[in-house]
């Protein structure tokens, strides 16, 4: 497993990161542990989670994913062999101060996450979204305190637009605090909005880029066809996440783009999953791709991306898939 440095910073991480947001809802605990075992044996030692997971869950299921990871690490006694990234921001309980990036919520969230994970620290603690109601200096000072206390090694952010990330970097310099070392945006062959401003900013400032949804929630597996209904048990039908994922990808133009790309990939004897992940990893500035699985055997096609060579024809086909899609307005906030 290749490792890449987190931008200009000292932390090195595997180029593939195992996303765990389906653990505890789409995938039960034993299935989750089977995936974790297989991933670990393959060298996938970088794990990404959140205090808001499992994806598509309810207030009652919040935190279950972290708890599953904690029990697995305790059984395997392998915490020191892993890089653990988690997040805070989303509502985790009823009542005031239950969401966002206030000092109050950040401190409460990290303590609860550490308890569920059964560890003294996390390697990367990320703002899951940006909070327009809390001054960025309050957020950064709170994160810096967690680093000083040893509860967090590095801090990052997710779903930040370029203007907000730029502001955070400027304020961190002014406060003389470490600030964000990475950003986690959505990025894949069918969604490339970050190339306009966010990705160039990260390259210029030396930030790590940990992309999620490299397979467009499974849409880039090529297993769906136009006219069919969303398949039960996938992210397109998963609880509170179903509407979001259908809104992102379940459109005729997306189906057509994937069908056309699939034909090029198949003619070369390759797997579309492997090509999609390889394409993301080949983009300048990308540090790691966050992959997911609902079964342990699905990891193989993702890992096979490391041996895929993208020739000119494949690159052109991937570009054509994106440029064939209609342009849509950029959505602020969670993307």
C-alpha angles and dihedrals in degrees: 000000000000118000126211130194117248095252110284092340129101100246116103120201136180114265088239121057123190112234113210104187093118093055111113099022116032088027122035122227098266092046089049091052091049090054091047091050092050092045093050092050089052094052096259095141097148111091126186123198142144140216087242096060146143095074113240093018132129135243087275094058097044111124095019092114094055089047092053090051090049093053092046093051090048091052093047097037088217104127093120091056094057140076107217122198122183136164145218134201109085123098110275102173143006123275136044124327089025098131145021134048104297118136088248094056096039093053093045092047098050092048091052092045093051090050093051093044092047093226138115095228146010122225096220125021114191137193101235092209138349121275112219092191100056122069109247091231090061090052095047094046090051091050091047090054090054089053091049090050092053095242092113131032100193136003129220141162139231134208093013118151115227095256092055093045090049090052091050092051092049093049092047089056091048092050092042092233128136096251127184118342095184146020128212112210134166110259136161142129090284097044118045104149092124091069092075100063115337099060095046089049091052092049091049095047096040098243125156116244117212107184124204129199095034087159094043091246091310094311090114091059087085092227096118125079132200114269097026123116119247110279118249115244094031130102089263090069100027111128115266092357097061097085092047094052094044089050091053101047117000098098134115092244091055093048091051093048092051093046092053093046091047091059092056092046094048092050088060093049093245135133116248091220091055092046093048093052092043090052092055093048091050093060115105113256098020112129103181141353119226109223128188138198139188091199131033093237091061090070093074096071091048093050090046086067088080090070098043116112113205109216123195093268093053093047091050091049091051090049091048091054090058097043091049091065123092115253115250132191117271112251117222121223119017108022 
